[in-house]
Amino acid sequence: MINNSLEKVKMQEQDPQKRIKNFEEVSLGYTPEEAIEEARRCLQCKNRPCVSKCPVAVPIPEFIKEVVEGKFEEAYKIITTANNLPAVCGRVCPQESQCESKCVRGYKGEPVAIGRLERFVADYHMKNSKEEIKAVPTNGIKVAVVGGGPAGLTCAADLAKLGYEITLFEALHKPGGVLVYGIPEFRLPKKLVKDEIENIKKLGVKIEKNVIVGKSITVEELKTKKGFESVFIGSGAGLPRFMNIEGENLNGVYSSNEFLTRVNLMEAYDFPNTPTPVRLGKNVAVIGGGNVAMDSARTAKRLGAEHVYIVYRRSEDELPARTEEVHHAKEEGIEFKLLNNPTRILEKDFWVDKLECIRMELGEPDSSGRRRPVPLENSEFLLDVDTVIIAIGQRPNPLISHTTPEIKTESWGGIIADEVTAETSKENVYAGGDVVSGAATVILAMGAGKKAAKAIHEKLKNK
């Protein structure tokens, strides 16, 4: 029986005043009864518009139908025909701008909570399944994957399922990429990431950590010395951007990359039980308005900051962060300083003391389609802060392109790859994810990894 409710089944969350004092997950997920009730809102459309907006083409109506019937393991099997990281995607995908944006239910009321249902199914499987994952018999063809983030993990898993011998090279001491160093524990528990990577390893994927391709070994050496027939580059965009304003080199200024890596990957939130400290003052300004800025601000709050400001040069309507993340940030007491742009950072004894900003107004739309922020003359003011976190974007590290000059790149550093095959200008070398597009979403990186895996297989299957 169809559930005709115009609203999604609400998902329980930690109380804001409690959660700002811990790093436990904010959203608590559905119970089986809640999942079935929400799944019954799905109309099982024959043309499946939701699937057309999923970058990895999860068979959404099919898995939801199994949830309606309480067949959660069957639902999991359907999801994982397309998605190798369902517990991750159920938490961090921007479903509101992808699959749920095309849900027919959303024309009148709220769309079906596809992301919450995917999360429930993945979590249920992790808690209850005892089924062993078995590797496919190898075909003897070796493929190297550079980077253990969403793009690399997806490409590696898809090729392993086809019988290729996959070795994944990760620069850090843990695989996962942005899933482990960028996204905070309260949004994405690291145990879930570890468990999903373990499932990929069971497919036969070998992971070599602490290997910096471009320094430890070059792309060419992977092919000539190590015997890999193809190489996929999914090394992400880990090089932070700065504003180039006065005072950015002061003590107390972090890039969001450094700040979140210290807290998430190196577990500074548990200092002194872990050896990595992070120095934070009482007043913190986070510059930027995306998901990374929200993650940084909410993390700073949990580390004990009294006042945390989001300083963003446009209005709330132009915030690039997910609506849910903005909502959670507001609940947690993050203060939004919108239509303000930093102009310099002032110091006291070489440490951050104040942030000078200028007020902005919105003018005509720019190339992005958003209204361009224009400074208001003589509107400068000072904000008392001890710490500044710059979260205005990242770009790819140039190591690989500098050591493999045959690989053509964009002027800003992104690797140029064919839109259909993901192959670069160097034969049998493919690239996808943030290293091609610049910083984007987890699911788009996964889609790029799938596309590359398909193209690699098409080229190598006759060998």
N, C-alpha and C positions, 0 to 999 in steps of 0.2 A: 504494500500500500504506500502511495506517494505521501510524503510529508510536505504539506503545502505552506509551511511557515515561511514568511518573508525574511526572517532573520536566521543567521547561522546559529547553531548550538554554541553557546558561550563556552570558552575554554578557561578553566580555572587558572589563576595566577597568584604568585606570592604577593602579599600586601606590600605596597611601595615602601612603607616606613621600615619594614623588616628586611626587605631585599637589598636596600642600599647599605646594609651592614654585612652582607655576605655575597659570595660569588656563585651561589647555587642558581639553578635555572629559574628564570622568571615565569615562563609559561609551563604549566604542569601537564598538559596533554589531555586527551579524551579518555574516558573509561570505555569499555566495550559497548555499554548501553548508549552512551553519548555518540560514539562513532556510528553505530547502526542508525540512530535517529537522524544524524546529519546526512548519512549516505542516502537515506530515503528521500531526501530533497532533490536528488539527481533525477532528471527527466529522461535519462538514457537516450539522448538525441541521436538520431541515425547518422547525421552528418558530422557529429563529434567536433564542434568548433573549438572546444577547449584544447584538443590535441594539436590543432594547427598552430597554437601559440606556445607549445611546450618545446624548448630547444632540443630536448632529447626524445620527443615524441612518445611519452609514456601513454599506454592505452588506458586513458583515464576512466571512461564509462565502464570498461570491462572490469577494472579492479574495484571500482565502487560497487558494482553489482554483486561482487563476491562479499564485500563488507556488509551489504544489506542482509545477506543470507548467513552472516556470522562465520563465513569461511575465510578467516584472516590469513591463513597460510597460503591459500590459493591466490588471494589478493597480492601477497608479497611476491609470489612467483611471477605474476603478471607484471608487476612494477619493475622487477629486476630483469625482465627481458630487454628493457630499455635504459634503466637507471641503476648504476652500480653503487650509488651513494644515497639511498632513499631517506635514511634517518637525518642526513645532513640537509638534503634539499627540502624536506618537510619543515625544517626550521629556518633556513636562511634564504630560500628562493623568494623573489618578489612576485609571488603568485598574483597579487592584485593587478600587476601590469602585464601578466603573461596568461596562463591558462584561465584564471578566474575572470580576467577581463572579457573573455569571449563566452562565458557561461550564460546560457539563456535565462537561467534563474535570476541573473543579475539585472535583467531589463526591468523587472519589478521587484524591488527588494534587494537583498544581498545575494551574491553568487554562492554556489556550493563551496564549502571550505575544503577545497581540494588539497591544499598544503597540509592542513591539520589531519586530514584522513591519511595522507601518505605518511606523515610522521607517526600516527597511531599504528598503522600496519607494520612499519619498520620496527618500532619499539616493541610491539607484541611479538614479532618474530625473534628479536634478540633475546627476549625474556623466556620464550617458551619453546623455540625450535631446538631440536637435537639432531637435525639432519646435517650430515657431513658434506661439505663442499669438496668435490673431486676435480682434479685438474684434467683437462682434455689431453689425450695422447699427442705428443709433440710431432710437428712436421719437420723439425730440424732446422727451420729458418730462424735466424736471430734478428731481433729488432731491438734497438736501444730507445729508451724514453728518457728525456732530460727534464727533470723537474717532477717533484712528487706532490704537486697541487692538484686541483680538480681536473684540469685538462690532461695532465700526464697520467693520473690514476685511471681516468676513464679510457683513454687510448690504450693503456697497458692492459686493462681488464678485458676490453672488447677484443683485442688481438690474442690475448691468452685463451679466450673462449674458442678462438678459431685454430688453436694449436701452435701458435708461434712461441718461440723461446724469447721471453721478454726479460730484459734487465733494465730496471729503473734507477737512474742516478740522481740522488738528492744531495744538495749542497749542505743542508743542515743536519743536525744529529737526530732529527725526527722527520719522517715523511708527513705530508699533509699540506704543505705550503701555507696559504693564507688561512686554511682551516685550523691550523695549530698556532700560527704566530700572530694572526690578525684578528680573528673573531673571538670575543671574550667568552670565558667559561659560562657566564650567565645566559648567553644566547646559544652556545653550542658546546655542550660538555665534551671535553677532550677524550673521555673514555669511549664515547660513541664513535668519534673519528678513528680512534685506534682500532675498535672492533670492526669497523667497515673496511679499514685498510687490511686487517688480518684476513678478512674474507677474500680480498683481492689477492693477497699472497697465497691463499689456499688454491687459487686458480693456477698457480705455478709461476707467478710473477716474482722475480728476484729483486730485492731492493738493496742497493749499495749506498750507504749514507756517507756524509762528509766528503763527497766528490764534487768539486766545482768544475763543471765542464766549461772549458775556456781557460782554465788555469791548471787543474790537476791533469786534465787530458783534453785534447781538442776534438771537435766534431770529426775532422778528417781522420784522426787516430782511432776513433771508435770504429770507423769503417775499414781502414787499412790494417790496423794492428789487432783490433779485437774481433773483426769479422762480422760486423753487423751489416745486414743487407740494406736496412733503412734506419733512419734516425728521426724521431719526433721530438721537437723542441717545445716544451711547455713550461718554460722557466719563469713565467709570470712577469709582474712589474713591481719590483721591490725597491726601486731607486726613488727616494722621496723628492718631491718638488718643494721649493721654498719661494717666498714672496720677494726676496732680495730687498728687504727693507732694513733700515738701520737697527742694530741690536739683535739680529737673528743669531749671532754667534755668542751671545751671553750665556752664562750659567743659568740653568732654569728654563732653557728653550729646548724642546724636544720636537723631532719629527714624529708624526703619529706612528710611523713604522717602528722607530726605536722604542717609543713608549709602550706600544701594545706588544711588541716582541718581548720586552723585558717582563711585562706582567703575565702574558699568556704562555709563551713558549718556555721562558725561564722562570716562571712562577714567582715573580716578585710579590704577588699578592699574599704569598705565604711566608714572606721574610719575617723572622730570621730562620725559620725552618728550612728555607732554601737559601742558597748563597748569593742571590741577586737582589740588591736593594733598588728602590726607585725613590728619589727625593722629590717630594711634592709639598708645595706650600698650602696655605689655607684658602687662597684665592687663585683659581685656575681659569685661564681663557683658552678655549679651543677655537681655532680659526678654520672655518669651513662649515658646510651644511650637508654633507653626504653621510652615508652609513658609517664610514670610518670616523667621522667627527662625532657622531652620536655614541659610537663604541668608546671613543677616547673620553668623552665627557662623563658617560655613565660609569666608566672604570675609575676615573678620578674621584667621583663621588664616593664610590665604595672604598677607596683607599683613604678616605677621611677628609677630603677637601670640604670646606664649609660652603663656599660659593663657587659654582662652576658655571661659566658663561659660554654659550655658543655665539661666536661673533661671525655674522654672515652678511655679505654685502647686498643681498637681495631680500625680498619679503618671504613670508612663510609659504605663499603659493608656489614659489620657485624652489623651495628646498628640495634637493635631489634625494634625500634620505627617504626610506620607506615610511609611510604614514604610521605604521605600527611602532617603529623605532622612535619617531618624534613624540608620539602619544606616551610611550613608556618613559621617555626622557623627561617630559613635562610632569608626569606623575611622580617622578623621583626628585623633583625640585631643581632640575637644570634650568638656568635662566637664559632666555633667548634675547640676544642683542642683535635684532634684525635691522637691515638697511644701515649697517655700519661696516666700515672697512678699515683695517689697521694700517697705520702710516709709519709708525716706528715703535721700537721697544726701548723704554728708558731703563737705566741701570742705577744701582747703588752698590758700590764695592764689587763691581763685575757681575752682580746677580740681577735678575729681573726685578724691577720695582714697580713699573707702571706700563700700561699699553695705551699708546695714543691712537685714537680712531677718528675718522671723519664720517659724518652722517651722509647718507646717500638718498637719492630718489630714483625712481625707475623712469627711463626714457623710452626710446623706440626699441623694438625687438632687434636682437643681434643675429649672427649666423646660426646660433643654436635655437632660435625661435623664441627665446625668453627676452623679456624687456631688459635693456642694458642699464646697469646701475651707473648713475652720474653723481659725482660728489657735489655737495652743497658748500658753497664758498663760506669760509670763516666759521665752520661748524665743528671744528676739532674739539675733542674732550679727552680726559684721561680716565683710565680705568685702573684701580688699584689691584694689581695681580702679583703673585710670586712665581707663577709658572705659566708658560705659553706652550701650547701644543699645536703644531702646524699640520693641518689635515686637508690639504688642498689638491691632493692627487699624487700619483706615482707614475713612473715610466720604467721601461725595461732597462736592466743592467746591460751595458754595452760589451761585456766580456766576450760573449759568444760571437757577436758580429765583428768585433775587433780582431779575433783570432781566426775567423773564417771569412775573409773579405769577399769570397764568392757569393755569400748570402747578402742580398740587397736589402736595405732598410729604408724606412721613412726618415725624413729630416729630424723627427723627434725621437728616433731610436727604435721604433717598432719594426719587427721583421715583416717584409712583404711576402705574402703567401697567396697562392691562387684561391679565389673565392669558392671554387667548386671542390678542388682536390686538396687544398691546404699545402701543396708542394711549394717549396721556396725556389729561388733561382739556382740553387745547388741541387743537382739531380739526386733523388731518393732521400732528400732531407726535407722534412715537413715541419710545420709550426702552427700553433694555435693557442687560443686563450689570450691572456693579458699581454703576452710578449708580442702579439700581433695587433690586438685591438686597443691596447692601453687598458688601464684599470677598469674592469667591468664586473659583472656578477658571476657568482660561482656556477650557476646553471649555464650561462653563455659559454664559459670556459669548457664545461663538460660537453656541450654541444659541439664545440670545435674539436675536442678530443675524439668524439665519435666520428665526425666527418673525416678526420685524418686517418683513423683506424680503417674505415671503409675504403678509402683511396689506397692506402698501403696494401691492404688485402687484394684489391683489384689488380694492382701492379705485380704483386708477388705470387699470386695463387697458382700461376702456371709454372713456377720454378720447380 
